[in-house]
Amino acid sequence: MGFREEIERLKKEKDAFIIAHYYQREEIQEVADFIGDSLELSRRCKEIPNKIIVFCGVYFMAEIAKVLAPEKKVLIPYRNAGCILADMATPDEVLELKRKHPEAKVVAYVNTYAEVKAVSDVICTSANAGEVIEKVDAHEVIFLPDGNLAAYHGKRSGKRVIPWAGYCPVHNRITWDTIERVKKRHPDALVIVHPECPPETTERADFVGSTSQLVRFVAESSHGKFIVGTEKGTLYMMRKAAPDKTLLLPDPEPLCDQMKMITPERLLRCLKEEVYEVEVPEEVAEGARRAIEAMFRL
């Protein structure tokens, strides 16, 4: 029995639902029941009827599934699939900065661990960060942990945005030089990038958006060629949404090693043995849930 057939058999046997982020390997996306970016995945987690959720992404994403669906068994195919950006903020650091800026509200990017979400006022994703900053009830906003995302939306808001000194290593390496190497060979290509990229890149791009917004932009655009400034795995869904478009990547290609830790072999073992269950202490989950629900309200 092949990989896909075995996965389908196990999903039925275990009453499991596989959810995957855009940055996952193509083989993983092919067997997923739902693929999306952080905002879409957060919304979907609340609606899944199955007993087991298998989250093919990095650990903080699987935590969100457990926080929003505490009655479900949430599994991740590899426990050590982490996020360096999420590692760049701790609860103690957040509380210390809050003491220095008592009037500020803390807007925590979804790329944080549950303990950090629990001491924040509201969560945001790359798709709605600008809207959350504008709507949150404060003139001063502490935005963490991605400094590039804070800079991008800070310039566009009427508020004082206090940035965190964090970054996504994958997106932070998408400098304009990495774009220009490809642009010289393809001058007719539109440049579309993720807002986690450095300001030098976002300010010169033709379009800036979250992963799902980039996919939608390519599908709806009348243009035929794009340089895509985000993680390579996104091209899988872009090609499905717009098979007639030419999709190019910066040089070198952006690749998240952590996301790629979810392999077909690990997914199979996870389903067979129900290993790597995700648990979030209730006192932490309660605080994180409050901040996530605040995002949905805004």
ZICOR-V843352 format. One record per residue. N is the residue number from 1. PSI is psi in radians with two decimals (* if undefined). OMEGA is omega in whole degrees, -180 to 180 (999 if undefined). D_CENTER is the distance of its C-alpha to the mean C-alpha in whole Angstrom. Layout:
# ZICOR-V843352
n->(N:N)
psi->(PSI:PSI)
omega->(OMEGA:OMEGA)
d_center->(D_CENTER:D_CENTER)
This chain:
# ZICOR-V843352
n->(1:2:3:4:5:6:7:8:9:10:11:12:13:14:15:16:17:18:19:20:21:22:23:24:25:26:27:28:29:30:31:32:33:34:35:36:37:38:39:40:41:42:43:44:45:46:47:48:49:50:51:52:53:54:55:56:57:58:59:60:61:62:63:64:65:66:67:68:69:70:71:72:73:74:75:76:77:78:79:80:81:82:83:84:85:86:87:88:89:90:91:92:93:94:95:96:97:98:99:100:101:102:103:104:105:106:107:108:109:110:111:112:113:114:115:116:117:118:119:120:121:122:123:124:125:126:127:128:129:130:131:132:133:134:135:136:137:138:139:140:141:142:143:144:145:146:147:148:149:150:151:152:153:154:155:156:157:158:159:160:161:162:163:164:165:166:167:168:169:170:171:172:173:174:175:176:177:178:179:180:181:182:183:184:185:186:187:188:189:190:191:192:193:194:195:196:197:198:199:200:201:202:203:204:205:206:207:208:209:210:211:212:213:214:215:216:217:218:219:220:221:222:223:224:225:226:227:228:229:230:231:232:233:234:235:236:237:238:239:240:241:242:243:244:245:246:247:248:249:250:251:252:253:254:255:256:257:258:259:260:261:262:263:264:265:266:267:268:269:270:271:272:273:274:275:276:277:278:279:280:281:282:283:284:285:286:287:288:289:290:291:292:293:294:295:296:297:298)
psi->(2.31:2.98:-0.86:-0.72:-0.70:-0.69:-0.79:-0.70:-0.79:-0.64:-0.74:-0.76:-0.68:-0.11:0.98:2.60:2.18:2.17:2.40:2.54:2.72:-0.45:0.03:2.81:2.65:-0.69:-0.57:-0.78:-0.58:-0.49:0.02:2.60:-0.41:2.40:2.38:-3.11:-3.06:-0.71:-0.81:-0.71:-0.68:-0.77:-0.70:-0.59:-0.56:-0.27:-0.11:2.16:-0.31:2.79:-0.58:2.34:2.14:2.00:1.91:1.59:-2.75:2.95:-0.70:-0.51:-0.72:-0.58:-0.72:-0.74:-0.74:-0.68:-0.74:-0.37:1.16:-0.37:-0.20:2.72:2.05:2.20:2.61:2.33:-0.35:1.98:-0.54:0.10:1.78:-2.88:2.03:-0.64:-0.80:-0.56:-0.27:0.09:2.35:2.74:-0.73:-0.70:-0.68:-0.79:-0.65:-0.76:-0.60:-0.65:-0.58:-0.43:1.24:-0.37:-0.17:2.60:2.50:2.02:1.96:2.20:2.60:-0.43:1.06:2.79:2.84:-0.63:-0.59:-0.73:-0.65:-0.40:0.23:2.85:-0.65:2.61:2.72:2.93:3.04:-0.40:-0.52:0.20:-0.80:-0.74:-0.73:-0.77:-0.76:-0.68:-0.35:2.48:1.28:2.58:-0.26:2.31:2.22:2.08:2.17:2.79:0.07:1.94:-0.59:-0.74:-0.68:-0.75:-0.74:-0.87:-0.46:-0.70:-0.46:-0.03:2.85:0.28:2.86:2.04:2.06:1.94:2.77:2.66:0.81:2.95:2.70:2.06:-0.59:-0.90:-0.56:-0.38:-0.06:1.32:2.97:-0.50:-0.72:-0.51:-0.78:-0.55:-0.63:-0.66:-0.58:-0.60:-0.37:1.22:-0.31:0.00:2.42:2.48:2.05:2.31:2.82:2.53:-0.09:-0.13:2.79:2.67:-0.64:-0.47:-0.84:-0.59:-0.37:-0.09:2.76:-0.49:2.43:2.27:2.90:3.02:-0.84:-0.61:-0.61:-0.75:-0.79:-0.69:-0.79:-0.76:-0.62:-0.25:2.57:-0.16:2.73:-0.15:2.38:2.47:2.06:1.91:1.19:-3.08:2.47:-0.59:-0.40:-0.46:-0.41:-0.90:-0.55:-0.74:-0.60:-0.67:-0.51:1.27:-0.30:-0.08:2.63:2.13:2.17:2.72:2.71:2.90:1.94:2.82:2.35:2.18:2.24:1.87:-0.60:-0.77:-0.61:-0.04:-0.31:1.86:2.84:-0.70:-0.74:-0.62:-0.75:-0.82:-0.69:-0.78:-0.73:-0.83:-0.09:0.88:2.85:1.01:2.40:2.21:2.45:2.13:2.45:-0.65:-0.58:-0.78:-0.66:-0.78:-0.73:-0.71:-0.71:-0.78:-0.65:-0.75:-0.56:-0.65:-0.82:-0.63:-0.73:*)
omega->(-179:-177:-176:-180:180:178:-180:179:-178:179:-180:-178:-174:-172:-175:178:-178:180:-174:175:180:-174:-180:175:-180:-178:179:180:-178:-178:-179:175:178:179:180:173:-172:-179:-179:-179:179:-180:-176:-177:-177:-171:-173:-177:-174:-179:-176:172:175:-174:178:-179:177:-164:-177:178:178:176:-180:179:-180:179:-176:179:-173:-179:-179:168:-179:-179:171:-175:178:-173:-175:175:-173:-179:-179:178:179:179:-172:176:177:180:-179:179:180:-180:178:180:176:178:179:-178:-172:-179:-175:170:179:174:-178:174:-178:179:177:177:-174:-179:178:176:-175:179:178:-180:-178:178:172:173:178:-180:-174:-175:-179:-180:180:178:-179:-172:-178:-172:178:177:-178:-175:169:-177:-177:-4:-173:-179:179:178:177:-180:-178:-176:178:179:-174:-180:177:-176:173:180:179:-175:174:-177:179:-180:172:-178:-179:-178:-178:178:177:177:179:177:-179:176:-173:177:-180:-178:179:180:-177:-176:-179:-178:171:179:178:-173:176:-179:172:178:180:-180:180:-180:-178:-178:-177:-178:177:178:178:-180:176:-178:-180:178:177:179:-179:-180:180:-178:-174:-176:175:179:-174:-174:-175:165:-170:-178:173:-174:-172:-177:-179:-177:179:-179:177:-180:177:-178:-177:-175:-178:-176:174:-176:-179:179:174:-180:8:-178:179:-176:178:-180:-178:178:-177:175:176:-177:176:-180:180:177:178:-180:180:180:-178:-172:-177:-178:177:175:-178:178:175:179:-172:-180:176:-179:-179:178:180:180:178:-179:178:179:176:176:-179:178:-180:999)
d_center->(33:30:26:25:28:28:24:26:29:27:24:28:29:27:26:22:19:16:13:11:7:8:9:11:15:17:19:16:15:19:19:16:17:14:11:9:5:4:8:9:9:10:13:14:14:17:19:19:23:23:24:21:18:16:13:12:9:9:11:10:8:11:13:11:13:16:16:16:18:21:23:21:21:18:18:16:17:17:17:17:13:12:10:12:11:11:14:15:16:19:20:23:22:21:24:26:24:25:28:29:28:29:28:25:22:19:16:13:9:7:7:10:12:14:17:16:15:18:20:18:19:16:12:10:7:8:9:12:12:16:17:16:18:21:21:21:25:25:26:25:21:20:16:14:13:12:15:15:13:15:18:17:17:20:22:21:22:25:24:25:21:21:19:18:18:15:13:11:13:12:12:15:17:17:20:22:24:22:22:26:27:25:26:30:30:29:30:29:25:23:20:17:14:11:12:10:14:17:19:22:19:18:21:23:20:22:18:15:12:9:8:10:12:13:14:16:18:19:20:22:23:27:26:26:25:21:20:16:15:11:11:14:12:11:15:16:15:16:19:20:19:22:24:26:24:24:21:21:19:20:22:21:18:15:14:12:14:12:11:14:16:15:18:21:23:21:20:23:24:22:23:27:27:24:23:21:20:18:20:19:23:24:24:21:19:21:20:17:17:19:17:14:17:18:15:16:20:19)
